[in-house]
Amino acid sequence: MLVGKQLSNGKYKPLANVEFGFKPEEKVAFRQIAKQIVTKKERDMVWVEPRLCCKVQYLEKTASGSLRIVSFKGFNFGKVQEGKNQALK
C-alpha cells in the first residue's frame, strides 16, 4: 500500500510503500472499503480516493520527506483526513 499526505495546495505527496505489519483482518477490511472508493485501475495497480487514514511506524525520514522501513500499525477509521502526515515514529 502506498501512503502519503495531502499538501496545502491540495495535491498529494507519496511518502512510503508499506509492505509489513498488516493483519489478515485488516487486509480484508481494507479490500472491502477500497472496492467502494476505486477511482482508476491500471495494469496491476488500483487507485482509491484518498479518504482513509492509517498509522505507520518508520525508522527514519529522508531529506526529501519520504519514510524508510515502514510498518503498518493500524487504520484510524474514525479519523477525518486533515491533510497532514499521520505517520508515527
Backbone as ProteinMPNN parsed JSONL, in Angstrom:
{"seq_chain_A": "MLVGKQLSNGKYKPLANVEFGFKPEEKVAFRQIAKQIVTKKERDMVWVEPRLCCKVQYLEKTASGSLRIVSFKGFNFGKVQEGKNQALK", "coords_chain_A": {"N_chain_A": [[0.848, -1.159, 0.0], [0.565, 2.173, -0.819], [1.314, 5.053, 0.931], [0.616, 8.452, 1.806], [0.578, 12.052, 2.032], [-1.605, 14.906, 2.146], [-0.922, 17.922, 0.608], [-0.696, 21.482, 1.268], [-1.56, 22.76, -1.045], [-3.463, 21.12, -2.032], [-2.652, 18.953, -3.536], [-1.247, 15.603, -3.589], [1.35, 13.909, -1.842], [3.389, 11.161, -2.194], [4.628, 9.123, 0.426], [5.597, 6.667, 1.357], [6.003, 3.172, 0.612], [4.19, 0.745, 1.986], [4.727, -2.378, 3.25], [4.766, -4.194, 5.312], [3.367, -5.514, 8.393], [0.579, -5.779, 8.224], [-2.362, -7.201, 9.448], [-4.305, -10.172, 8.828], [-7.137, -9.657, 9.042], [-7.186, -6.9, 8.772], [-6.366, -6.538, 6.168], [-8.55, -7.68, 4.823], [-10.629, -5.936, 5.638], [-9.679, -3.527, 4.541], [-9.721, -4.134, 1.771], [-12.49, -4.468, 1.34], [-13.481, -1.88, 1.859], [-11.966, -0.413, 0.013], [-12.96, -1.324, -2.462], [-15.228, 0.19, -2.753], [-14.369, 2.751, -3.205], [-12.819, 3.037, -5.486], [-10.994, 4.715, -7.969], [-9.526, 4.485, -10.266], [-8.146, 1.965, -12.415], [-5.188, 0.464, -13.384], [-3.113, -1.62, -15.147], [-1.484, -3.534, -12.821], [-2.256, -2.039, -10.67], [-4.418, -0.383, -8.37], [-6.186, 2.505, -7.906], [-7.432, 4.434, -5.261], [-9.832, 6.65, -3.734], [-8.413, 9.168, -1.703], [-9.218, 8.759, 1.203], [-8.842, 7.341, 3.506], [-7.325, 6.982, 6.683], [-4.318, 6.06, 8.288], [-2.07, 4.526, 10.648], [1.417, 4.436, 10.816], [4.679, 3.072, 11.393], [8.024, 4.11, 11.294], [11.521, 3.941, 10.416], [13.257, 6.076, 9.733], [13.245, 9.445, 8.323], [13.789, 10.605, 5.023], [15.84, 13.112, 3.376], [14.157, 14.251, 1.518], [11.708, 13.891, 2.629], [10.476, 11.426, 2.45], [9.623, 8.179, 3.829], [11.469, 5.651, 5.522], [11.804, 2.108, 5.784], [9.092, 1.081, 6.611], [6.292, 0.23, 8.594], [3.04, -1.012, 8.902], [0.631, 0.027, 11.283], [-2.04, 0.195, 11.874], [-5.454, 1.002, 10.956], [-7.176, 4.112, 11.115], [-10.12, 4.502, 11.371], [-12.034, 6.233, 12.419], [-10.983, 8.732, 12.122], [-10.951, 11.829, 10.473], [-9.698, 12.817, 7.391], [-7.101, 15.151, 7.476], [-5.239, 16.395, 5.945], [-2.588, 16.308, 6.737], [0.488, 14.765, 7.681], [0.08, 11.659, 9.13], [1.734, 9.806, 10.14], [3.474, 7.831, 12.552], [6.351, 7.966, 14.601]], "CA_chain_A": [[0.0, 0.0, 0.0], [1.268, 3.441, -0.878], [0.731, 6.06, 1.821], [1.111, 9.793, 1.543], [-0.102, 13.133, 2.733], [-2.134, 15.967, 1.308], [-0.202, 19.177, 0.771], [-1.568, 22.657, 1.425], [-2.105, 23.132, -2.353], [-4.469, 20.131, -2.407], [-2.038, 17.794, -4.189], [-0.82, 14.548, -2.683], [2.752, 13.517, -1.927], [3.63, 9.821, -1.666], [5.666, 9.094, 1.454], [6.186, 5.343, 1.564], [5.335, 1.945, 0.211], [4.095, -0.039, 3.216], [4.593, -3.793, 2.918], [4.793, -5.036, 6.506], [2.551, -5.175, 9.546], [-0.86, -5.95, 8.018], [-3.015, -8.408, 9.949], [-5.251, -10.662, 7.81], [-8.432, -8.98, 9.121], [-7.014, -5.528, 8.272], [-6.352, -6.655, 4.705], [-9.934, -7.92, 4.394], [-11.367, -4.683, 5.842], [-9.22, -2.558, 3.543], [-10.22, -4.511, 0.439], [-13.927, -4.194, 1.296], [-13.659, -0.431, 1.754], [-11.346, 0.052, -1.227], [-13.855, -1.627, -3.581], [-16.257, 1.231, -2.838], [-13.799, 4.074, -3.488], [-11.88, 2.926, -6.602], [-11.089, 5.801, -8.947], [-8.871, 4.106, -11.52], [-7.385, 0.717, -12.429], [-4.236, 0.39, -14.485], [-2.268, -2.812, -15.015], [-1.629, -4.231, -11.546], [-2.476, -1.042, -9.629], [-5.767, 0.137, -8.172], [-6.161, 3.8, -7.228], [-8.647, 4.696, -4.489], [-9.939, 8.008, -3.195], [-7.579, 9.294, -0.504], [-10.103, 9.062, 2.334], [-8.518, 6.507, 4.657], [-6.17, 7.364, 7.498], [-3.705, 4.928, 8.967], [-0.885, 4.786, 11.458], [2.572, 3.653, 10.42], [5.905, 3.299, 12.138], [9.13, 4.132, 10.346], [12.844, 4.046, 11.008], [13.756, 7.436, 9.564], [12.789, 10.243, 7.19], [14.845, 11.033, 4.111], [15.92, 14.565, 3.193], [13.011, 14.67, 0.702], [10.475, 13.69, 3.391], [9.984, 10.053, 2.341], [9.841, 7.378, 5.027], [12.224, 4.414, 5.286], [11.483, 0.911, 6.561], [7.78, 1.443, 7.13], [5.445, -0.868, 9.03], [1.65, -0.636, 9.16], [0.251, -0.138, 12.686], [-3.492, 0.132, 12.006], [-6.293, 2.037, 10.36], [-7.831, 5.043, 12.019], [-11.371, 4.696, 10.641], [-12.784, 7.351, 12.987], [-10.287, 9.994, 11.862], [-11.238, 12.514, 9.227], [-8.441, 13.256, 6.786], [-6.84, 16.553, 7.76], [-4.227, 16.956, 5.063], [-1.259, 16.325, 7.307], [1.099, 13.457, 7.869], [-0.401, 10.984, 10.33], [2.661, 8.736, 10.474], [4.061, 7.86, 13.89], [7.73, 7.485, 14.648]], "C_chain_A": [[0.896, 1.225, 0.0], [0.563, 4.422, 0.048], [1.372, 7.405, 1.53], [0.377, 10.808, 2.374], [-0.588, 14.159, 1.729], [-1.392, 17.247, 1.638], [-1.179, 20.342, 0.86], [-2.18, 23.109, 0.1], [-3.142, 22.128, -2.864], [-3.913, 18.909, -3.119], [-1.578, 16.801, -3.133], [0.632, 14.192, -2.93], [2.893, 12.106, -1.372], [4.787, 9.857, -0.67], [6.349, 7.744, 1.577], [5.338, 4.252, 0.94], [5.359, 1.042, 1.441], [3.819, -1.496, 2.855], [4.429, -4.681, 4.138], [3.77, -4.584, 7.537], [1.057, -5.374, 9.401], [-1.346, -7.264, 8.615], [-4.008, -8.865, 8.884], [-6.595, -9.932, 7.845], [-8.349, -7.533, 8.645], [-6.981, -5.518, 6.746], [-7.77, -6.831, 4.169], [-10.744, -6.633, 4.514], [-10.974, -3.645, 4.798], [-9.779, -2.878, 2.157], [-11.711, -4.23, 0.293], [-14.199, -2.7, 1.123], [-13.134, 0.074, 0.417], [-12.223, -0.206, -2.451], [-14.858, -0.498, -3.816], [-15.696, 2.594, -3.251], [-12.733, 4.036, -4.586], [-12.103, 4.084, -7.562], [-10.493, 5.413, -10.29], [-8.158, 2.774, -11.336], [-6.456, 0.765, -13.622], [-3.237, -0.72, -14.211], [-2.485, -3.49, -13.674], [-1.833, -3.263, -10.377], [-3.93, -0.6, -9.587], [-5.646, 1.422, -7.369], [-7.49, 4.0, -6.51], [-8.646, 6.149, -4.028], [-9.123, 8.093, -1.91], [-8.404, 9.699, 0.721], [-9.779, 8.272, 3.588], [-7.288, 7.045, 5.382], [-5.624, 6.122, 8.18], [-2.515, 5.405, 9.785], [0.223, 3.879, 10.958], [3.733, 3.987, 11.349], [7.037, 3.253, 11.128], [10.449, 4.341, 11.07], [13.378, 5.468, 10.924], [13.096, 8.107, 8.371], [13.995, 10.6, 6.331], [14.835, 12.553, 4.024], [14.725, 15.091, 2.396], [11.669, 14.456, 1.41], [9.863, 12.308, 3.266], [10.323, 9.293, 3.617], [10.555, 6.082, 4.664], [11.822, 3.332, 6.275], [10.184, 1.146, 7.336], [6.958, 0.198, 7.457], [4.058, -0.336, 9.387], [1.299, -0.933, 10.614], [-1.262, -0.123, 12.895], [-4.199, 1.265, 11.286], [-6.886, 2.903, 11.451], [-9.15, 5.429, 11.35], [-12.181, 5.869, 11.165], [-12.185, 8.698, 12.675], [-10.684, 10.547, 10.51], [-9.911, 13.014, 8.683], [-8.269, 14.746, 6.98], [-5.768, 17.171, 6.882], [-2.853, 17.081, 5.695], [-0.777, 14.907, 7.545], [0.643, 12.852, 9.173], [0.545, 9.864, 10.75], [3.232, 8.935, 11.874], [5.486, 7.369, 13.823], [7.943, 6.751, 15.929]], "O_chain_A": [[1.875, 1.291, 0.744], [-0.651, 4.6, -0.042], [2.511, 7.487, 1.073], [-0.354, 10.466, 3.303], [-0.064, 14.274, 0.621], [-1.252, 17.613, 2.805], [-2.362, 20.189, 0.555], [-3.215, 23.775, 0.105], [-3.64, 22.257, -3.982], [-4.628, 17.922, -3.292], [-1.525, 17.113, -1.943], [1.096, 14.173, -4.07], [2.56, 11.863, -0.212], [5.793, 10.531, -0.891], [7.543, 7.674, 1.867], [4.127, 4.394, 0.767], [6.427, 0.623, 1.885], [2.804, -1.809, 2.232], [3.989, -5.824, 4.005], [3.359, -3.424, 7.556], [0.321, -5.161, 10.365], [-0.796, -8.324, 8.315], [-4.505, -8.043, 8.114], [-7.144, -9.614, 6.79], [-9.342, -6.99, 8.162], [-7.505, -4.602, 6.112], [-8.147, -6.204, 3.18], [-11.471, -6.274, 3.588], [-11.833, -2.965, 4.237], [-10.255, -1.986, 1.455], [-12.152, -3.797, -0.771], [-15.054, -2.309, 0.328], [-13.779, 0.894, -0.238], [-12.234, 0.601, -3.381], [-15.283, -0.262, -4.947], [-16.457, 3.494, -3.607], [-11.848, 4.89, -4.624], [-13.236, 4.401, -7.925], [-10.894, 5.936, -11.329], [-7.634, 2.477, -10.262], [-6.878, 1.068, -14.738], [-2.594, -0.747, -13.162], [-3.583, -3.982, -13.414], [-1.608, -3.628, -9.223], [-4.586, -0.461, -10.619], [-5.071, 1.43, -6.281], [-8.552, 3.762, -7.085], [-7.598, 6.79, -3.944], [-9.151, 7.161, -1.106], [-8.305, 10.825, 1.209], [-10.382, 8.508, 4.634], [-6.334, 7.505, 4.754], [-6.379, 5.243, 8.596], [-2.029, 6.526, 9.63], [0.001, 2.695, 10.704], [3.761, 5.035, 11.994], [7.011, 2.441, 10.202], [10.487, 4.851, 12.19], [13.886, 6.009, 11.907], [12.479, 7.457, 7.527], [15.083, 10.862, 6.844], [13.927, 13.203, 4.54], [14.321, 16.241, 2.57], [10.618, 14.794, 0.867], [8.845, 12.026, 3.898], [11.192, 9.703, 4.387], [10.281, 5.486, 3.622], [11.539, 3.603, 7.442], [10.19, 1.377, 8.546], [6.936, -0.764, 6.689], [3.928, 0.668, 10.088], [1.621, -2.005, 11.128], [-1.723, -0.404, 14.001], [-3.632, 2.33, 11.039], [-7.069, 2.456, 12.583], [-9.289, 6.535, 10.827], [-12.956, 6.454, 10.407], [-12.816, 9.722, 12.936], [-10.744, 9.816, 9.521], [-9.097, 13.568, 9.421], [-9.177, 15.524, 6.687], [-5.422, 18.341, 7.052], [-2.034, 17.878, 5.238], [-1.572, 13.968, 7.6], [0.801, 13.469, 10.227], [0.205, 9.06, 11.618], [3.444, 10.063, 12.319], [5.794, 6.45, 13.064], [9.042, 6.256, 16.181]]}, "name": "protein", "num_of_chains": 1, "seq": "MLVGKQLSNGKYKPLANVEFGFKPEEKVAFRQIAKQIVTKKERDMVWVEPRLCCKVQYLEKTASGSLRIVSFKGFNFGKVQEGKNQALK"}
